[in-house]
Amino acid sequence: MADRRLQVFHTVARLLSFTKAAESLHMTQPAVTFQVRQLEEYFDTRLFDRTHNRISLTDAGSLVYRYADRIFELYNEMEHAVQDMTGGVGGSLTIGASTTIADYMLPSLLGDFKDKYPEVNINLKVSNTEGIVSMVENNTIDLGIVEAPVGNKNLVVEVCRPDQLVAIVPPGHPEAEKESLTYSDLVKYPFICREEGSGTREVIEEYLRETSDGGDVLNTSMELGSPEAVKGAVEAGMGISIVSRATIQKEAKLGTLVAIHLNPELERPFSFVHQKQKFRVRVMEELLEFARGYIKEHENDYQE
């Protein structure tokens, strides 16, 4: 319904990349370039400066971008207002989730939600916690689900469920038979951790600072970008790690990894995060309500 040229321009302006915009819109890059040129011809002015393989908005482009933001916000309000009036739940919702949540919690939840509301189109973006919070702040996504505390007090943060973290070692490891591991146990071995910006890493680093008591420093040997990579490195005997218990259900059943409690125990919240004004969108209210019920119904699945 909204002008396609303006939609394409808005995406390019937000990402400052024709290539990324093409990927986001599922278009070819020449098609994206064509739509932007059509809009430039309509306004009879350049909207982007293109220099050294980089683009930036011209003054006119910045003006069009600000108006486009308002246009699409009003369009969304109109769409959801009509749905509220008619009682329907539909439209699009863009959510973002940190890697652990996207891989191990969301697939079945979103699948059940789509079964109930087939008219809703959900777009999922995956990043680490830092990236997801940034997307919420910039209105790139409607709703984020993260695995670490959120510092921005201007965002709405609602705890969704607790998540237990455990140490993991390969079978036959010297610590594999222990019921729990302390900080002094962890520092004996190479430690494999997630990348900077990961919510899991942030929570673990805070935990280790609180439990180290100024003792030996943890021997971090590898930084990896996903739970799967961390688990694979531990399975290969390259070190030990701390991960969400939710990520190792398969490996625990197959016997390729051993999960060991931490002493003291370590839990963190999985949380919903969104802009305050976004909460009025009905489809997001429905998803939040559905997720609360789903998590309560499946709470035993998240426990040992």
N, C-alpha and C positions, 0 to 999 in steps of 0.2 A: 504493500500500500504506500509506504514512504518512497520518495524518489530514490531509485537505485543508484544514480550517480552520486547523490549525497551520502548514501550509505557507504559506498566504496571509498569516497573521499574521506569520510569520518574515520574509517578503519585505518587507512593509510596514515592519516594525520595523528591518530592515537599511537600507532606503532612506529611511525617515522620509518617505514620500510615498505616498499612495494612487494618485496618477496614475502615478508611475514603476513602482509595483508592478504595476498593471494592464497597463502596456506590457510589463514583464518576463515576466509570466505569460500574456500574450495573452488577457486577460480584460477585460470592461468594468469601469469604475470602480464602478458600482452592485453588480456581482457581488462585487467585492473587499470593499466595505463590508459587504455582507450576511454574508460568511464571517467577517469580524472580529466583527461583532455577535453572530453565533451563538456564537463562542468566548467573548465577554464574558458572554453569557447563561449559558453552561455554567459559567463560574467565578463568576458572579454578582458581577462587579466590572468597572470600567473598566480597559482595558489601555492606552489612549491618552488624553492630554489634547489637546484641539483648541481652539486659540486663534489668532485673527488669521491664518487660513488656513495655520497651521503646526501640526504635530503633534509630540508628544514622548511618551515612554513614562512611564507611571505607575510607582510602585514595584512594583506587581503585574505590570505589563507587562514591566519589566526582569527580574523573576524568571522569568516564562514564557519570555522570549527566551533567557535563559541555559540553561534546561532544553531548549528547542527546539534550540538549537545542539548540545547533547550528544546529543539524540535522533537528529538527522539525521546526525551524525557516526557514531554507532553503526549506524544504518541503512545508511549507505554501506559501512562496514566489513563488515557482514553480507553485503551484496550482492556485494561483491568477493571475500570469503572463499569464498562458495558458487561463484562463477565460477572461482576458482583451483582449487577441489576438483574441479569438473566439467570443467575444461579449456576453458571457453568464454571469449570476450572480448566483453563487452557492457556495457550500462549507459550512463550519461551522463558527459560530460566537458565542463567549461566552460573554455575557453581565451581568453586575451586577447592581442591583438597591436597593436603600434603601427602607424600608418597605412600607412607604406611597406611593411611586411612583409605586412599584411593584404591590401593591394591588389595586390601584385606577386609575392609568394612563396607565400602560403598556398593560394590557390584550387586550383591543380593538385595540390599536395601532399595537401590534405585530401580532394580528390576521389578520388585514388588510394587513400588510406587507407580511405575509406568503401567503395570497391569491394572491398577485401580484408576489411573488418570491417563488414558492413552492419548488424549489430545494435548498433553503437555510435552513440549520439546525441551529436553535437558541437554545443555552443553557442559562438558566437564573439562576443566583445565587442571593439570597436575604440576605441582612445583613443591619446593620445600616451604616450611612455615613462613619464613621471611618473605618469600615471593608471593604467597597467598595473601598475607596481610597487606602487602603493597598493592596487590590487585584490588582488594576491597577498598583501600584508601583512595585509589584512583578511579573507582567505579568501573573497573574493567570487568568485574564479576559482581553478581548480586549477593552471593552468600559464600563464605569460606568455612571450611572445617579444618581445624589445625590441632597440632599435638604439643603445643608449648604455650606458656603464658603470653598474652598480648599486652603490650605496653601502652598502646594508644587509647587513652581514656575517652576519646570521642566516638569510639566504635562500641556497638553492643556485643557483649561476649556472654554466651550462655553455655555452661558445662553440659556436655552431651552424655558422657559416661567416663568412668575411671578406666585407666589402662595400666596394667602391671608390667613392669620391665624386669627381665631376668638376665642372668649371665648365661652365655652359651659356650660350650666346649665340644670338641669331637669325642666320640666314644673312645675309651682307652686313655684319655687325657688324665694326668695325675690328679686333677681335681674332680673328675667325673663322678666319683662315688660320694662326694660331700653333699650334705643337705643344704648348706648355704655357704656363700663366699663373702668375706669382708674385703675392705680396701687393701689390707696387707696381703691377701691372697691374689688380688687382681694385679698388683704391681710386679709380681714375679714373672709375668709372661708378656710377650708382645701383644699390644692391644689394637684392635681394628675398630675404627670409628667412622661415623658418617661425615659428610662434607660440611664446611662452614655454611651457616644459614639453616641447617637442618634442625627441626624442633627436637628430634630425638637427641641429637648431639648437645643441644643447649641444656636440656633437662639432665642428661648424664653428667655434663661438666659441672653443673651446679651441685649435683649430688656428690660427686667426687671431691669437690672443694670442701663440702661440709663434713665429709667423713675421713679426709686424709690426715687431719691433726698435724699437719706440717711434716708428715713422714716422707718416704720415698716418692719420687715423681713417677706417674704412670708412664709406661714405655709405649707411646703411640707409634706404631710401625706402618700403618696404612690408613688413608682416608678414602672412603668409597662413596659413590653417589646414590646407592639404593640399598634397601634391606636385602634384596636377592644377592647383590654383590658381596655384602658383608657376610651373609650366611655361607655363600660359596667359599669365601676365603677361610672361614673358620672350619668348614668341612674338610678343606684341603690341608688343615693343620698349620696354617700360617699365623695363628694367634687366637685370642679369645675376644669376646665382645659382650655388649649389653644390648638387648633388643626388646621390642614389645613381644609379650607372650603370644599375642594374636598373630604374629608373623611366622611362627614356627610350629603350627599345628601339624602340618604335613610331615616336616622333618622329624618331629617327636614321635609320630606314629611309625615312620619308616626306620627310626633308630639311627638316623645319620647325624643328629645333633642331640646333645643332652642339655636340658634347661635346669639351672640351679638358682634357687632363691638367693637374693642379696640380703645381707645383714649389715645395717638395717634395711628393711624393705624399701622399694622404690615404686611409687605410683605417680602418675601424672593424669591430668584431665584431657580428654578430647573435647574440643569446644567449637560451637557455632560462632561465627563472627560476621557482622554485617553493619552497614551504615544505618543510623537511626531512622532516617526517612525512608529507607527501603522496606521497612517492616510492614508498610501499608499494602504492599503488593500481595494480592490474595494467594497466588500460586505459591509464593514463598511461605506464607503462613500455613498453607496446606502441607507443604513439604516438611516444615519444622514440626508440625503436629503429628504427621505420619511418622517421622523419624523418632520422636519421643516415644510413641507407642511401640514402634518396631524394636527399639533398643530395650525397652522394658520387657517386651515379650521374649527377647532373645538374650537376656542378661546372663543366663547360665552359659551361653556359648562363649562369653568373654572371660569366664573364670576357669581356673585350673580344673 
